[in-house]
Amino acid sequence: MSYRLIESAWTLTIIAVLALLAYGLSGCASGGCVKPIVQLERPVLPTVAEPALACLTDATYISLALRDRLLHDALDECHLIVRELAEVPQ
């Protein structure tokens, strides 16, 4: 009878260890994720006067405008990613 008692005690111990191990590995035991606080500020870009743009061809102006729009879109995507990963005060 004592052999069965020892065997069931070891079985319960193994189950308890496996349960604690599963609990620890599942992430439930963590204290949460600490997000850094980040200040996001858009840079103040210089404006270009109209006479300075007069020397550009239409194709060059359209290319620069498209490039500017794509850079702004990429910056917006980067801001979204940072807002998901960090605390950003509004």
Buried (B, 14 or more C-beta within 10 A) or exposed (E): EEEEEEEEEEEEEEEEEEEEEEEEEEEEEEEEEEEEEEEEEEEEEEEEEEEEEEEEEEEEEEEEEEEEEEEEEEEEEEBEEEEEEEEBEE
